[in-house]
Structure formats: structure tokens, C-alpha cells
Amino acid sequence: MSNIGMRVYSNINRPTKEAVNEFKGLPVSVIADNMNRMFCMNPKIHPINDKPLLGPAFTIKTRPGDNLMLHKALDLAHPGDILVVDAQGDLTNAIMGELMVLWAQKRGLGGFIIDGAIRDVGALRKMDIPIYAAGVNPRGPYKDGPGEINVPISCGGVVVHPGDIVVGDDDGIVVINPQDTDELIEKSKAKLLREHQEMEDIMNMTWDRTWVDKSLQDRGCEIKNKSSKVKELITGNRD
């Protein structure tokens, strides 16, 4: 009989390493633009250090303030997995600190996304593993459960399934369904090339700006010079 709310699924369908690595070096903003600005986590979940994040999601759902299931996930996750934790955004207790992250680093895990609080942030900033969290609190966690591992969760306002590809940089985090990988990589790389060309155009003062006025005109905006009457009112000259 299933114990709903207290379950662990140890196996997940991970994307291939080749598919994951295709996103290496692609800015999160470029990927998100090609997903119609959707599937970006809430900016409250922000980077703790400057390490870019990329890998398959290993999902954990915890009771607010409790890290029992996160401890179990530390032992189950595979090297390269990103532990994505739905702690319901609660910041009253940290659910992770330096010791847990050190263990994850030793096991070769790929990083953390915590929709909740962490602690020992001074030490975590110096560690060579990407960490994102919603907040910081010195108050420690409980270890009683309940919780679930490798079920669909909500993290930062986005539904995350086990095996989804998560990409994070200074701008935030985007969540990718592996089924969309091929099309998304092609579009994102093409957009990045266009942006590089635009940067060159800016430096050469040849950046095409005609689209701005056209967009305004298409929306019915009138662009006029100030009338002489308005000028008189501004200057006070009514001669």
C-alpha cells in the first residue's frame, strides 16, 4: 500500500549527457526567449555563488523546515544531478548547510535549487558547486519528514519533473522538457549568433532602429513635434 506524502522513487529517466551539454554556455535569457518567456523560476530563487548550473533535475518535496528527504536524496542522486527542492518557499528554517553541500560535492552532484532557506552561506559562496536558494536563515532544520523524492514538484513557480534539464546563471533558472531539446538548442544558438551580430552593429553605429517607430505606428502611436502653442506655454512667450 502506497504511503502518499512519504514516498521515494529511486529511478528516473535522465536525458543523455550529450543533450544536456548542448546547453553549456547558452545564456538563460536566450533559452527563455525561445520558450516564449515561459518556464523561468521566480527571481526570489537567486544564485548564492557564481557557478553556472546545468544538469538533470532530481526532485525533492519536503515539509517546510524539514530536510529528511533531502538527506536521502544526497545518497540517491547520480553525479551531475541537480537537486531541486520544493520546500514551499518557507524561510523559517534552513534545510541545508555546509556539511550537506560538502557531501554532495564529494559525490559529484551537479548543484542545488532550493525553494526555501539555507545557512552557512559564507562557506557556500566559496564552494565549487552551484547553489540557488530563496533565502538564508541560521535556524536549523527538523529531520522528521514527510516528503517525497522524484515526483513532479513546484519550484519557483514552475512545475519541475524528474529528469527535466535545468539551466542557471546570474540571471536565474529555466526549466526544459527534454523532448524540446533539439528544437530549442537550434533556436537558441541561432539567436545567440544574431545577438553577437547586433553587438558588432552597435559598436559600428549601424544598429537598425527602424523597427521601433514601425512598432509604434502599428500600435496607433502618433509622433509629433511640439506645437508652437505648447512651446509658448512652456517658454512664457506669447508675443
PyMOL commands that set and color helices and strands:
alter all, ss='L'
color gray80, all
select helices_A, chain A and resi 17-21+28-33+68-76+98-106+121-125+178-203+210-218+228-235
alter helices_A, ss='H'
color red, helices_A
select strands_A, chain A and resi 6-8+46-47+53-62+82-86+111-118+131-136+147-149+153-155+158-160+165-169+172-176
alter strands_A, ss='S'
color yellow, strands_A
deselect
rebuild
show_as cartoon
